[in-house]
Amino acid sequence: MPVNCLEDGKVLTAKIVGEVDHHAARGLMEELGRQIDGTLPRELRLDLSGVTFMDSSGIAVVLRSWKRMSQFGGSTTLCSVPVQSAKVLKAAGVDKLICFAD
């Protein structure tokens, strides 16, 4: 599962591409954790514009990243969320915890 990360100051943008399902979730969580721990950003922007499918495993990926950022006072924003992914995340109430942006 490709995830491309770009650090700009204290903002880490992680662009996720492809399907976010149980096959990809573990690798995504590990890579995002390494990137967060390595850069210690103040804000994590998860760019989901390249996600073609998301199931409940995607919720775990997003929440684990949000939790890690929260542990040291950082924020998380979900960017360019495709319709199908937004339905999955909002059905789980993720929009109550994490800001969705265009």
Phi and psi in degrees as a GROMACS rama.xvg file:
@    title "Ramachandran Plot"
@    xaxis  label "Phi"
@    yaxis  label "Psi"
@TYPE xy
-73.2909  134.877  PRO-2
-138.509  121.772  VAL-3
-106.986  126.758  ASN-4
-113.383  141.335  CYS-5
-135.394  125.474  LEU-6
-101.725  130.656  GLU-7
-133.133  99.2931  ASP-8
66.4113  -122.625  GLY-9
-104.203  20.3157  LYS-10
-112.844  125.433  VAL-11
-108.289  119.722  LEU-12
-105.662  124.64  THR-13
-116.439  113.231  ALA-14
-95.9097  119.492  LYS-15
-102.088  134.164  ILE-16
-127.278  136.292  VAL-17
103.178  -157.017  GLY-18
-88.6921  132.893  GLU-19
-108.319  90.4293  VAL-20
-130.708  -170.631  ASP-21
-64.0084  -22.8912  HIS-22
-72.4387  -34.4974  HIS-23
-97.4555  -20.3969  ALA-24
-58.2256  -47.7465  ALA-25
-59.1844  -48.8924  ARG-26
-61.4128  -40.4021  GLY-27
-63.1861  -46.01  LEU-28
-61.545  -41.4854  MET-29
-65.0949  -46.1335  GLU-30
-66.0885  -43.7143  GLU-31
-63.1711  -39.8374  LEU-32
-61.1724  -43.7622  GLY-33
-61.6825  -43.7872  ARG-34
-65.6444  -43.2984  GLN-35
-63.9773  -47.9894  ILE-36
-66.6316  -31.2549  ASP-37
-78.004  -28.9033  GLY-38
-109.816  -19.7937  THR-39
44.3599  59.4611  LEU-40
-72.5036  161.664  PRO-41
-86.3422  -25.8956  ARG-42
-137.998  135.761  GLU-43
-110.151  124.229  LEU-44
-110.998  111.411  ARG-45
-91.7557  107.484  LEU-46
-88.0929  109.463  ASP-47
-101.114  13.1657  LEU-48
-59.5591  -25.7628  SER-49
-94.5607  4.34547  GLY-50
-78.1598  125.339  VAL-51
-97.5159  -18.1669  THR-52
-161.659  143.075  PHE-53
-141.743  134.853  MET-54
-116.552  -164.77  ASP-55
-62.1439  -21.8552  SER-56
-64.4315  -30.0172  SER-57
-65.4943  -33.2715  GLY-58
-61.6312  -43.5011  ILE-59
-62.7225  -40.9707  ALA-60
-60.6882  -48.9229  VAL-61
-64.2141  -46.7018  VAL-62
-67.9387  -36.1993  LEU-63
-65.2878  -40.923  ARG-64
-65.0049  -43.6904  SER-65
-60.7864  -43.1956  TRP-66
-63.1916  -44.1752  LYS-67
-62.6464  -42.486  ARG-68
-64.4558  -39.1667  MET-69
-65.4725  -29.0207  SER-70
-62.2517  -28.1195  GLN-71
-119.968  26.3724  PHE-72
81.9658  13.8482  GLY-73
-88.2024  167.582  GLY-74
-115.315  162.64  SER-75
-130.764  138.455  THR-76
-131.397  136.235  THR-77
-97.7716  125.356  LEU-78
-115.19  144.063  CYS-79
48.7924  53.6179  SER-80
-79.4747  120.989  VAL-81
-62.2624  156.672  PRO-82
-54.9041  -48.9529  VAL-83
-62.3314  -43.5496  GLN-84
-65.6869  -39.2468  SER-85
-62.2558  -39.2315  ALA-86
-62.3575  -44.1989  LYS-87
-63.1057  -48.3356  VAL-88
-67.4039  -41.8302  LEU-89
-71.251  -32.848  LYS-90
-62.6913  -29.2566  ALA-91
-89.0381  -3.7501  ALA-92
83.4131  14.3852  GLY-93
-61.6097  -31.696  VAL-94
-65.4373  -14.3185  ASP-95
-80.5938  -18.5766  LYS-96
-107.629  -34.8673  LEU-97
-125.511  137.317  ILE-98
-73.6392  135.285  CYS-99
-100.058  131.288  PHE-100
-129.471  158.124  ALA-101
